[in-house]
Amino acid sequence: MADATDNQAPAATPRMKQRFEEEVLPRLSEAAGTRNRQALPRLQKIVLTSGMGKHLDGTKVKAAVKEQVLSDLAKIAGQKAVAVAAKKSVANFKVREGYETHARVTLRGDRMWEFYDRLVSLAIPRIKDFRGIKDKSFDGRGNFSFGLQEQGIFPEVDMTSAQHTFGMNVTLVWSNSTDELSRSAMTGLGFPFVKKDEKRSAA
């Protein structure tokens, strides 16, 4: 008797992953001057981090805040988030070593690509008066970080039942890349950087 899973169709390739392989990689190959696909930039992982420090009550994170941050991050990422403890005590911030001060989730593979798609197609466009994200936060090795002020831009989160609003930092980690190559790849994948003419007008 055949296993029931034999009749299941294979999972569809995320559209952003397919777009990267078919459209972006050829352009990166030309820009990098190599046809070796193993030497070209690859989006390795996306890391979401949300600090809970401002909700410290003495030296303890309020349980309700922690529960909501972990729950909302899990809904946003489609993967369980974890609370991360402080490695050092910082008296000025009332932080003690071992106390959970922020939440984090790391995405790889298809789940990473699906999140990236939702991020640029659904979430970021919902930011009020959005004019683009500045490209000043590359780290010199092709990795890019930016902040989001509120979890409510993600449609997975029901803000009518949320007791606390929180922001998060999003880091896109690239391998075999430079700032220019990563920026080119992200632009090809629809990332909404501030346009050059808007940069000049802002200056």
C-alpha positions as CSV (number, residue, x, y, z in Angstrom):
1,M,0.0,0.0,0.0
2,A,1.4,3.4,-1.0
3,D,2.2,5.9,1.7
4,A,-0.3,8.8,1.7
5,T,2.6,11.3,1.4
6,D,3.5,9.8,-2.0
7,N,0.5,11.6,-3.6
8,Q,1.4,15.0,-2.1
9,A,2.6,17.6,-4.6
10,P,6.1,18.9,-3.9
11,A,6.2,22.3,-2.1
12,A,6.2,25.2,-4.4
13,T,9.4,27.2,-4.6
14,P,9.0,30.6,-2.9
15,R,8.5,33.3,-5.6
16,M,11.3,35.5,-4.2
17,K,13.7,32.6,-4.2
18,Q,12.8,31.8,-7.8
19,R,13.2,35.5,-8.8
20,F,16.6,35.6,-7.2
21,E,17.8,32.4,-9.0
22,E,16.4,33.4,-12.4
23,E,16.7,37.2,-12.5
24,V,19.0,38.5,-9.9
25,L,21.9,36.0,-9.9
26,P,22.7,36.5,-13.6
27,R,23.0,40.2,-13.0
28,L,25.2,39.6,-10.0
29,S,27.4,37.3,-12.0
30,E,28.0,40.0,-14.5
31,A,28.6,42.6,-11.8
32,A,31.0,40.4,-9.9
33,G,32.8,39.2,-13.1
34,T,32.4,35.5,-12.4
35,R,30.2,32.6,-13.6
36,N,30.9,30.5,-10.6
37,R,27.5,30.5,-8.9
38,Q,29.1,29.2,-5.6
39,A,31.1,32.5,-5.4
40,L,28.1,34.8,-5.9
41,P,26.2,36.5,-3.1
42,R,23.5,34.5,-1.3
43,L,21.0,35.6,1.3
44,Q,22.0,33.3,4.2
45,K,19.6,34.3,6.9
46,I,17.3,37.0,8.2
47,V,17.4,37.8,11.9
48,L,14.6,39.6,13.8
49,T,15.4,41.1,17.2
50,S,13.2,43.0,19.5
51,G,14.5,44.5,22.8
52,M,12.4,44.2,25.9
53,G,14.7,46.4,28.0
54,K,12.3,49.4,28.3
55,H,9.8,47.0,30.0
56,L,12.2,45.9,32.7
57,D,10.6,46.1,36.1
58,G,13.6,46.4,38.3
59,T,15.5,43.4,37.0
60,K,12.6,41.3,35.6
61,V,10.8,41.5,32.3
62,K,7.1,41.8,32.8
63,A,5.5,38.5,32.0
64,A,2.7,39.9,29.8
65,V,5.2,41.9,27.7
66,K,7.5,39.0,27.2
67,E,4.6,36.7,26.2
68,Q,3.2,39.2,23.7
69,V,6.6,40.0,22.1
70,L,7.4,36.3,21.7
71,S,3.9,35.5,20.4
72,D,3.8,38.4,17.9
73,L,7.4,37.7,16.6
74,A,6.4,34.1,16.0
75,K,3.3,35.1,14.0
76,I,5.4,37.6,12.0
77,A,8.2,35.1,11.3
78,G,6.2,31.9,11.0
79,Q,8.6,30.3,13.5
80,K,9.1,30.2,17.2
81,A,10.9,33.2,18.7
82,V,13.2,32.8,21.8
83,A,14.0,35.1,24.7
84,V,17.7,35.9,25.0
85,A,19.4,36.6,28.3
86,A,21.9,39.4,28.9
87,K,25.5,38.2,29.0
88,K,26.7,41.1,31.2
89,S,25.3,43.2,34.0
90,V,24.8,46.9,33.1
91,A,24.0,49.0,36.1
92,N,23.1,52.1,34.2
93,F,20.3,50.2,32.4
94,K,19.3,48.2,35.4
95,V,20.2,45.0,33.6
96,R,21.6,41.9,35.4
97,E,23.5,39.1,33.8
98,G,21.1,36.2,33.0
99,Y,17.9,38.2,32.8
100,E,16.0,38.0,29.5
101,T,16.2,41.4,27.8
102,H,15.3,40.7,24.2
103,A,13.6,38.3,21.8
104,R,15.1,36.9,18.6
105,V,14.1,34.7,15.7
106,T,16.5,33.5,12.9
107,L,15.0,32.5,9.5
108,R,16.7,30.4,6.9
109,G,15.7,28.5,3.7
110,D,12.2,28.8,2.2
111,R,10.8,30.3,5.4
112,M,13.3,33.1,5.1
113,W,12.3,33.8,1.5
114,E,8.6,33.7,2.4
115,F,9.2,36.3,5.1
116,Y,11.2,38.5,2.8
117,D,8.3,38.4,0.3
118,R,5.8,39.4,3.0
119,L,8.1,42.1,4.3
120,V,8.6,44.0,1.0
121,S,5.2,43.2,-0.5
122,L,2.8,43.7,2.4
123,A,4.4,45.0,5.6
124,I,6.7,47.9,4.6
125,P,4.1,49.4,2.2
126,R,1.8,49.7,5.2
127,I,4.2,52.1,7.0
128,K,2.5,55.5,7.3
129,D,4.0,58.2,5.0
130,F,6.6,55.7,3.8
131,R,9.2,57.2,1.5
132,G,11.8,54.4,1.4
133,I,14.5,53.0,3.6
134,K,17.9,54.6,3.6
135,D,20.8,52.4,2.4
136,K,23.3,53.7,5.0
137,S,23.3,50.7,7.3
138,F,25.4,48.2,5.4
139,D,28.2,46.8,7.5
140,G,31.0,46.7,4.8
141,R,30.5,43.0,4.2
142,G,27.2,43.2,2.5
143,N,24.9,42.7,5.5
144,F,22.1,45.2,6.0
145,S,20.2,46.2,9.1
146,F,17.2,48.5,9.6
147,G,14.5,49.1,12.2
148,L,10.7,48.9,12.2
149,Q,8.9,50.9,14.8
150,E,5.7,48.8,15.2
151,Q,4.7,45.2,14.8
152,G,1.3,46.3,13.5
153,I,2.6,46.8,10.0
154,F,2.5,43.0,9.6
155,P,-1.0,41.8,8.8
156,E,-0.5,38.6,10.9
157,V,-0.7,40.7,14.1
158,D,-4.1,41.8,15.4
159,M,-3.4,45.2,17.1
160,T,-6.9,45.4,18.5
161,S,-5.9,42.8,21.1
162,A,-2.3,44.0,21.6
163,Q,-1.5,45.6,25.0
164,H,2.0,46.7,24.0
165,T,3.6,48.0,20.8
166,F,7.2,47.3,20.1
167,G,9.7,47.7,17.3
168,M,12.2,45.4,15.9
169,N,15.6,45.3,14.1
170,V,15.8,43.3,10.9
171,T,19.2,42.1,9.7
172,L,19.7,40.5,6.3
173,V,22.9,38.4,6.4
174,W,24.6,37.8,3.0
175,S,27.5,35.5,2.2
176,N,30.2,36.1,-0.5
177,S,29.0,39.7,-0.9
178,T,29.9,43.4,-0.7
179,D,27.7,46.3,0.1
180,E,27.2,47.2,-3.5
181,L,26.4,43.6,-4.6
182,S,23.9,43.2,-1.7
183,R,22.2,46.5,-2.5
184,S,21.9,45.5,-6.1
185,A,20.4,42.1,-5.2
186,M,17.9,43.6,-2.7
187,T,16.9,46.2,-5.3
188,G,16.3,43.4,-7.8
189,L,14.2,41.7,-5.2
190,G,12.0,44.8,-4.7
191,F,13.5,46.2,-1.5
192,P,12.2,49.8,-1.2
193,F,15.4,51.8,-0.8
194,V,15.1,55.6,-0.9
195,K,15.4,56.7,-4.5
196,K,18.4,58.8,-5.5
197,D,16.3,61.9,-6.5
198,E,14.6,61.8,-3.1
199,K,18.0,61.6,-1.4
200,R,19.1,64.8,-3.1
201,S,15.9,66.6,-2.2
202,A,16.3,65.6,1.4
203,A,19.8,66.9,1.5
